[in-house]
């Protein structure tokens, strides 16, 4: 089949690689001049690193170079993805610096139009533009006066050089990982650096007590099982039953360690609730140098605050505090947009609350020939995207035996309702699967009738999950699909 993939980030690249291996004709569209998606040079901010260690933030069959640090920089990840593209021949399929403006179903196929007005026809389309595609910047009252006086308001992805902050008064809005990441290099050159935090979030130390890598606790199957999933299996029943008090103690003791390790009480930066509530906000890795900057006075955190309005010389906070400001960097999240799809199609993709209603985070119900990948943001984004790509390849070949539309639609609704409760609706319109990354991978592999060995899965209960453990899954599926092709009789026209 001819397949269009929209987006050349992690999800788009692995989908292209798998579909090429399955024998499809593939073209990948991206508006940027390079591959990488969130790691593209066009949207990298100073201080950007992975949240997961390099061993977990990698594809099953293409490990990150050994020479990279534990948490690679944005530039290093982009170079890794570029190497992946060349290694698997995806580079020949790329249409970079090409914006997709519309994708319309026509007679069982899809017509895709770009910003140049050129129209292409495809049998199938995979939307892989990512859940972090469009930065969300608050509408600050008084912004026009602020900018008229020379002030600047930027999304975090628009801030590319820390030198832009030199000797300026800078406000960083947000308290997630990207906000804290960008704050550190800014604070090293700015005249003042204030972070405006509407809500404090728990931060997980990279090295707990300065010794134990956090992946030993949270990037294991045991770590995932500490958070109650939609249904409980095996040892999870024990953890959330007789051992529930022990489970809560394990999580909340991590919070106590964070309070002591970062001196949170001393700076009035202890979040409300307990560490087990971390999933209801955002699971954030602590940025190296952030709390050290707070301790040294280079970074001031204005907790439980928002910007009420901007003035020609700065900002007025929600408690009336007036701060000087020359530059405001907004690390305030993203919107997930598919404006290139017609209203009729969007009406089937979203539920009544605007959540993406995707079966297995991949397939919209009632829209044949359309798939999504990368709408499963996780601790193991490359691995989850790779498993989704296999699911798509299998479905294209008719190799999946799925429930009927009504059953799948009910499953999607139940999954969204569960995530509403588990994350207090903080699941990015249904696109975030943290902290249930491995549950998602297991469900996808169950659909495929493939799974890694029990012994390996058992080892992942206490050891960090290694994507390389899944490297045989793709060859197994491709072999199965080849066998299916060979079994289909082909009509040869008579001479």
Number of C-alpha atoms within 10 A of each C-alpha: 13 16 22 27 26 28 30 31 26 28 32 30 32 28 31 29 22 23 23 19 16 20 14 16 16 22 20 25 23 24 19 19 13 21 26 28 27 21 25 21 18 16 18 22 22 22 21 21 22 18 21 21 20 18 21 24 23 24 26 21 16 16 16 21 11 9 7 13 12 15 18 21 18 22 16 18 23 23 17 19 27 18 15 22 22 11 12 17 15 22 20 12 19 22 19 17 13 18 18 22 16 18 24 16 21 11 7 10 17 22 18 22 19 17 13 10 11 9 14 12 18 21 17 21 25 24 19 27 28 27 22 19 16 15 18 16 18 14 8 14 14 15 19 15 15 23 17 10 14 12 19 16 20 15 22 25 22 15 21 16 14 19 15 13 23 16 15 19 20 26 27 26 27 22 25 24 22 24 24 26 23 24 31 24 20 29 26 18 17 20 15 22 28 22 23 23 21 16 17 20 24 29 24 20 23 21 14 17 15 10 9 12 16 22 19 18 21 21 26 21 23 20 23 20 23 21 21 15 17 14 8 14 10 7 11 20 15 13 20 19 12 10 13 15 11 13 19 17 14 16 20 18 14 21 23 14 15 21 18 12 15 21 17 17 11 11 13 11 18 21 20 11 12 16 24 19 20 22 19 18 18 19 20 19 20 21 25 14 14 20 22 15 17 20 16 10 13 21 22 19 20 19 17 13 20 18 22 15 18 23 20 18 17 24 26 17 17 14 11 12 12 16 18 18 23 21 23 24 25 25 26 19 19 15 15 19 13 16 12 16 18 13 10 10 16 17 12 16 22 17 17 10 7 12 17 24 25 26 19 22 24 24 24 25 20 13 14 13 19 23 23 28 31 30 29 26 24 23 24 26 23 23 28 26 29 29 29 29 28 23 24 24 24 21 17 16 15 11 18 15 11 11 10 9 13 11 11 18 18 12 17 22 17 13 17 22 14 16 23 16 11 20 20 13 16 17 21 19 21 26 23 21 22 22 26 21 21 22 17 20 19 16 14 21 18 11 16 20 12 15 17 14 10 9 8 14 17 12 13 19 18 16 19 21 23 21 21 16 15 19 16 14 18 20 12 11 20 19 12 14 19 13 11 13 12 10 9 8 7 8 6 6 5 4 3
